[in-house]
Amino acid sequence: MDRSQCLRLLRDYAGGSRDTGRHAGRKYGTIVLDPPAFAKTKRDLDKAHSGYKELNLRALKMLAPGGILVTCSCSFQ
């Protein structure tokens, strides 16, 4: 997999793409998650926590043993 394919995968994944079938069974040594803000108001906090949890759980399933997961979050709250 070349760099452009890796970046595409990460954009798809962070964007909430559910089409992970093409990556099923593949493991990655490094995954970087940098999604957009999930909570723009206090009212959105519970939903944001749930979204960040789901995103990270999905990434962990694709992470190779001993791999590195970098997660960034940017919320207004």
PyMOL commands that place a pseudoatom at each C-alpha (Angstrom):
pseudoatom trace, name=CA, resn=MET, resi=1, chain=A, elem=C, hetatm=0, pos=[0.000, 0.000, 0.000]
pseudoatom trace, name=CA, resn=ASP, resi=2, chain=A, elem=C, hetatm=0, pos=[1.480, 3.334, -0.997]
pseudoatom trace, name=CA, resn=ARG, resi=3, chain=A, elem=C, hetatm=0, pos=[1.201, 6.597, 0.948]
pseudoatom trace, name=CA, resn=SER, resi=4, chain=A, elem=C, hetatm=0, pos=[-1.777, 7.913, -1.042]
pseudoatom trace, name=CA, resn=GLN, resi=5, chain=A, elem=C, hetatm=0, pos=[-3.749, 4.730, -0.347]
pseudoatom trace, name=CA, resn=CYS, resi=6, chain=A, elem=C, hetatm=0, pos=[-2.967, 4.995, 3.370]
pseudoatom trace, name=CA, resn=LEU, resi=7, chain=A, elem=C, hetatm=0, pos=[-4.106, 8.609, 3.485]
pseudoatom trace, name=CA, resn=ARG, resi=8, chain=A, elem=C, hetatm=0, pos=[-7.286, 7.721, 1.607]
pseudoatom trace, name=CA, resn=LEU, resi=9, chain=A, elem=C, hetatm=0, pos=[-8.033, 4.944, 4.083]
pseudoatom trace, name=CA, resn=LEU, resi=10, chain=A, elem=C, hetatm=0, pos=[-7.585, 7.299, 7.007]
pseudoatom trace, name=CA, resn=ARG, resi=11, chain=A, elem=C, hetatm=0, pos=[-9.808, 9.978, 5.460]
pseudoatom trace, name=CA, resn=ASP, resi=12, chain=A, elem=C, hetatm=0, pos=[-12.516, 7.396, 4.753]
pseudoatom trace, name=CA, resn=TYR, resi=13, chain=A, elem=C, hetatm=0, pos=[-12.268, 5.949, 8.212]
pseudoatom trace, name=CA, resn=ALA, resi=14, chain=A, elem=C, hetatm=0, pos=[-12.363, 9.246, 10.047]
pseudoatom trace, name=CA, resn=GLY, resi=15, chain=A, elem=C, hetatm=0, pos=[-15.166, 10.420, 7.806]
pseudoatom trace, name=CA, resn=GLY, resi=16, chain=A, elem=C, hetatm=0, pos=[-17.312, 7.600, 9.120]
pseudoatom trace, name=CA, resn=SER, resi=17, chain=A, elem=C, hetatm=0, pos=[-17.180, 5.377, 6.060]
pseudoatom trace, name=CA, resn=ARG, resi=18, chain=A, elem=C, hetatm=0, pos=[-18.777, 2.056, 6.866]
pseudoatom trace, name=CA, resn=ASP, resi=19, chain=A, elem=C, hetatm=0, pos=[-17.184, 0.474, 3.798]
pseudoatom trace, name=CA, resn=THR, resi=20, chain=A, elem=C, hetatm=0, pos=[-14.441, -1.329, 5.670]
pseudoatom trace, name=CA, resn=GLY, resi=21, chain=A, elem=C, hetatm=0, pos=[-15.015, -4.559, 3.734]
pseudoatom trace, name=CA, resn=ARG, resi=22, chain=A, elem=C, hetatm=0, pos=[-12.182, -3.778, 1.351]
pseudoatom trace, name=CA, resn=HIS, resi=23, chain=A, elem=C, hetatm=0, pos=[-9.889, -3.581, 4.388]
pseudoatom trace, name=CA, resn=ALA, resi=24, chain=A, elem=C, hetatm=0, pos=[-11.344, -6.576, 6.212]
pseudoatom trace, name=CA, resn=GLY, resi=25, chain=A, elem=C, hetatm=0, pos=[-8.657, -8.651, 7.827]
pseudoatom trace, name=CA, resn=ARG, resi=26, chain=A, elem=C, hetatm=0, pos=[-5.913, -6.145, 7.069]
pseudoatom trace, name=CA, resn=LYS, resi=27, chain=A, elem=C, hetatm=0, pos=[-3.807, -4.896, 9.932]
pseudoatom trace, name=CA, resn=TYR, resi=28, chain=A, elem=C, hetatm=0, pos=[-1.904, -1.647, 10.013]
pseudoatom trace, name=CA, resn=GLY, resi=29, chain=A, elem=C, hetatm=0, pos=[1.168, -0.776, 12.056]
pseudoatom trace, name=CA, resn=THR, resi=30, chain=A, elem=C, hetatm=0, pos=[0.131, 2.850, 12.504]
pseudoatom trace, name=CA, resn=ILE, resi=31, chain=A, elem=C, hetatm=0, pos=[-3.291, 4.451, 12.383]
pseudoatom trace, name=CA, resn=VAL, resi=32, chain=A, elem=C, hetatm=0, pos=[-3.847, 8.177, 12.842]
pseudoatom trace, name=CA, resn=LEU, resi=33, chain=A, elem=C, hetatm=0, pos=[-7.353, 9.412, 13.584]
pseudoatom trace, name=CA, resn=ASP, resi=34, chain=A, elem=C, hetatm=0, pos=[-8.095, 13.124, 13.267]
pseudoatom trace, name=CA, resn=PRO, resi=35, chain=A, elem=C, hetatm=0, pos=[-11.853, 13.476, 12.881]
pseudoatom trace, name=CA, resn=PRO, resi=36, chain=A, elem=C, hetatm=0, pos=[-13.731, 16.762, 12.747]
pseudoatom trace, name=CA, resn=ALA, resi=37, chain=A, elem=C, hetatm=0, pos=[-15.219, 18.121, 15.971]
pseudoatom trace, name=CA, resn=PHE, resi=38, chain=A, elem=C, hetatm=0, pos=[-18.045, 15.887, 17.194]
pseudoatom trace, name=CA, resn=ALA, resi=39, chain=A, elem=C, hetatm=0, pos=[-19.268, 18.285, 19.900]
pseudoatom trace, name=CA, resn=LYS, resi=40, chain=A, elem=C, hetatm=0, pos=[-19.949, 21.859, 18.952]
pseudoatom trace, name=CA, resn=THR, resi=41, chain=A, elem=C, hetatm=0, pos=[-22.280, 22.457, 21.908]
pseudoatom trace, name=CA, resn=LYS, resi=42, chain=A, elem=C, hetatm=0, pos=[-22.615, 20.957, 25.391]
pseudoatom trace, name=CA, resn=ARG, resi=43, chain=A, elem=C, hetatm=0, pos=[-25.792, 19.297, 24.181]
pseudoatom trace, name=CA, resn=ASP, resi=44, chain=A, elem=C, hetatm=0, pos=[-23.662, 17.228, 21.772]
pseudoatom trace, name=CA, resn=LEU, resi=45, chain=A, elem=C, hetatm=0, pos=[-21.265, 15.826, 24.405]
pseudoatom trace, name=CA, resn=ASP, resi=46, chain=A, elem=C, hetatm=0, pos=[-22.923, 12.435, 24.970]
pseudoatom trace, name=CA, resn=LYS, resi=47, chain=A, elem=C, hetatm=0, pos=[-23.204, 11.800, 21.255]
pseudoatom trace, name=CA, resn=ALA, resi=48, chain=A, elem=C, hetatm=0, pos=[-19.600, 12.940, 20.768]
pseudoatom trace, name=CA, resn=HIS, resi=49, chain=A, elem=C, hetatm=0, pos=[-18.285, 10.556, 23.451]
pseudoatom trace, name=CA, resn=SER, resi=50, chain=A, elem=C, hetatm=0, pos=[-20.135, 7.720, 21.761]
pseudoatom trace, name=CA, resn=GLY, resi=51, chain=A, elem=C, hetatm=0, pos=[-18.749, 8.698, 18.355]
pseudoatom trace, name=CA, resn=TYR, resi=52, chain=A, elem=C, hetatm=0, pos=[-15.156, 8.929, 19.555]
pseudoatom trace, name=CA, resn=LYS, resi=53, chain=A, elem=C, hetatm=0, pos=[-15.487, 5.570, 21.307]
pseudoatom trace, name=CA, resn=GLU, resi=54, chain=A, elem=C, hetatm=0, pos=[-16.872, 3.896, 18.158]
pseudoatom trace, name=CA, resn=LEU, resi=55, chain=A, elem=C, hetatm=0, pos=[-14.182, 5.432, 15.967]
pseudoatom trace, name=CA, resn=ASN, resi=56, chain=A, elem=C, hetatm=0, pos=[-11.378, 4.254, 18.267]
pseudoatom trace, name=CA, resn=LEU, resi=57, chain=A, elem=C, hetatm=0, pos=[-12.833, 0.761, 18.657]
pseudoatom trace, name=CA, resn=ARG, resi=58, chain=A, elem=C, hetatm=0, pos=[-13.014, 0.410, 14.879]
pseudoatom trace, name=CA, resn=ALA, resi=59, chain=A, elem=C, hetatm=0, pos=[-9.397, 1.568, 14.575]
pseudoatom trace, name=CA, resn=LEU, resi=60, chain=A, elem=C, hetatm=0, pos=[-8.212, -0.844, 17.275]
pseudoatom trace, name=CA, resn=LYS, resi=61, chain=A, elem=C, hetatm=0, pos=[-9.699, -3.747, 15.317]
pseudoatom trace, name=CA, resn=MET, resi=62, chain=A, elem=C, hetatm=0, pos=[-7.529, -2.757, 12.350]
pseudoatom trace, name=CA, resn=LEU, resi=63, chain=A, elem=C, hetatm=0, pos=[-4.351, -2.177, 14.386]
pseudoatom trace, name=CA, resn=ALA, resi=64, chain=A, elem=C, hetatm=0, pos=[-1.582, -4.775, 14.210]
pseudoatom trace, name=CA, resn=PRO, resi=65, chain=A, elem=C, hetatm=0, pos=[-0.271, -6.178, 17.517]
pseudoatom trace, name=CA, resn=GLY, resi=66, chain=A, elem=C, hetatm=0, pos=[2.249, -3.709, 18.907]
pseudoatom trace, name=CA, resn=GLY, resi=67, chain=A, elem=C, hetatm=0, pos=[0.980, -1.052, 16.494]
pseudoatom trace, name=CA, resn=ILE, resi=68, chain=A, elem=C, hetatm=0, pos=[0.566, 2.629, 17.213]
pseudoatom trace, name=CA, resn=LEU, resi=69, chain=A, elem=C, hetatm=0, pos=[-2.815, 4.375, 17.361]
pseudoatom trace, name=CA, resn=VAL, resi=70, chain=A, elem=C, hetatm=0, pos=[-2.765, 8.175, 17.398]
pseudoatom trace, name=CA, resn=THR, resi=71, chain=A, elem=C, hetatm=0, pos=[-6.091, 9.815, 18.174]
pseudoatom trace, name=CA, resn=CYS, resi=72, chain=A, elem=C, hetatm=0, pos=[-6.716, 13.537, 17.990]
pseudoatom trace, name=CA, resn=SER, resi=73, chain=A, elem=C, hetatm=0, pos=[-9.937, 15.206, 19.023]
pseudoatom trace, name=CA, resn=CYS, resi=74, chain=A, elem=C, hetatm=0, pos=[-11.097, 18.718, 18.474]
pseudoatom trace, name=CA, resn=SER, resi=75, chain=A, elem=C, hetatm=0, pos=[-14.320, 19.649, 20.179]
pseudoatom trace, name=CA, resn=PHE, resi=76, chain=A, elem=C, hetatm=0, pos=[-15.471, 23.046, 21.263]
pseudoatom trace, name=CA, resn=GLN, resi=77, chain=A, elem=C, hetatm=0, pos=[-16.459, 21.733, 24.716]
for i in range(1, 77): cmd.bond("trace and resi %d" % i, "trace and resi %d" % (i + 1))
show_as sticks, trace
zoom trace
